Amino acid sequence: MEITNFNLYKKKWEIDSETIIKPGLESIQKALDKLGNPQNKQRVIHVAGTNGKGSTIAFLSAIASEHNITYGSFTSPCIVDVHDQIQLNGENVTSEHIDKAFQKMKQAGLSGMLTDFELLTVVAYLVFEEEALDVIFVESGMGGRFDSTNVMKESIAVVPSISIDHTNFLGDTIEKISWHKAGVLKENGKLIIGQFTDEARNVFLQEVKEKNATVFEYGKDFNVNNHTYTYGDLHINHLLPNMIGSHQMSNMALAITALIESGYTLEKSKTQKAVAQASLPGRMEKIRENVYFDGAHNRASIDALVETIKDFFPNKRIHFIVGVLKDKDYQYMLRKLEEVGSSFEFVNFKHERALFATELYKYSESCEKSITKDGEKIDITENSSEHITIITGSLYFISEIRRKTVK
């Protein structure tokens, strides 16, 4: 799958890369060696896990900004195009930033060495190297141990959650997936984790032991109760996240802990303000009155979405507009969404792994369902005053719809 507008730079600078996914670090490490290893020159908070990565980075970014901590962030996938995946102090990188990185890669002879995502990862580290940043927030692309972002010598590792996803690459059990995610932990490093099942927790604790690292667990070493964050003698109350959903309290707490463990002193009033302002495109994002984007695409995120709907929209009619990748557990997703959904619109969208809307229609047990074969014809304003509309199923789907509907 092409990264939107990334090919423009590849063509301009005559640098080739593959669009396929190839887990492993050998190629990107060779490329970074040629460039002087920019990934090792700044403080990094590396966020991995199944769900909650984007939200955690949103909290990290907001809190850093409010405390005048300069930062860069690298996240996936893009919302509009490649420029929003790399940000400097909350602002998308410019074409000048990317051109400068490509010029360095051209001079280093990187053409043909990497996949698209590996190449973009190198671009991010080169952009950050040019800036006098206090800290960098990096979201792991897939897995962790063999993900191309996992090339820095030192980092604080943050893992909000573990559930079944990307089974064709990471394995089909919580233990196998946990092993991949736990690989972001560095020797003698720090690991900050959410509340895990015993199966996941045991794998991470084994990694901590093997790497002589330190672990901080939500609910054990730090916590949030009644909107108050507690870590040792530190208490920050009146924390009211703008992002809705009970799971956001955990993501918020992980972000606060990661910044503290990075050596920053956080002020109560600034942290309160930042938490209230933090937002993330595509996660229960309010587009207009009664219309939301949520990129839930696996069991855990669909469960969280359904619980959020039950909490915030009880007794409301819910209209779902759904696009899903065919390698996801879409039958489970449908059964859960049908618990709260009144009507469904299944949509074709342009991704090489997109599931046909007809398949979703066939497996849906909803009494009120329809198919939109052309995503261009979606109308998210129709009857929106009469019900809550939620566009969901895939961040790639969300990204495509956003480009067509949100100005």
Beta strands, then each sheet from edge to edge (+ up, - down):
strand 1: 44-47
strand 2: 71-74
strand 3: 86-88
strand 4: 91-92
strand 5: 135-139
strand 6: 156-159
strand 7: 190-193
strand 8: 214-217
strand 9: 223-225
strand 10: 228-231
strand 11: 234-236
strand 12: 285-288
strand 13: 291-294
strand 14: 318-322
strand 15: 343-347
strand 16: 369-372
strand 17: 388-392
sheet 1: 4+ 3- 2+ 5+ 1+ 6+ 7+ 8+
sheet 2: 9+ 10- 11+
sheet 3: 12+ 13- 17- 14- 15- 16-
end
